[in-house]
Amino acid sequence: MTHIAREKTKLLNRLKRLRGQLEAIERAVESDTECVRVLQQATACRGALDGFIAEVIEDHIREHMVDPDAPADDARRQAAEDLVKIVHGYLT
């Protein structure tokens, strides 16, 4: 996952926020917070995890599926960009 190294700080920050969200859910459950609030926090946490997954997939596609030396109008490059949009649309 060498391509991840370039995005490491951004990804680690996402994971730290995700950890904070999980801890908030844990505190809410421990303090008998109403179900609606717990579910709202859990949904936000799931969204954050989906965003993390989308970033990793996007980085993987761009690093391993697209030839950086190919012309900008290359069909493979366009297909990869289309796939990135689909992933983001589905996960975020």
Stockholm file with secondary structure:
# STOCKHOLM 1.0

chainA/1-92         MTHIAREKTKLLNRLKRLRGQLEAIERAVESDTECVRVLQQATACRGALDGFIAEVIEDHIREHMVDPDAPADDARRQAAEDLVKIVHGYLT
#=GR chainA/1-92 SS CHHHHHTHHHHHHHHHHHHHHHHHHHHHHHTTCCHHHHHHHHHHHHHHHHHHHHHHHHHHHHHHTSCTTSCTTCHHHHHHHHHHHHHHHHHC
#=GC SS_cons        CHHHHHTHHHHHHHHHHHHHHHHHHHHHHHTTCCHHHHHHHHHHHHHHHHHHHHHHHHHHHHHHTSCTTSCTTCHHHHHHHHHHHHHHHHHC
//
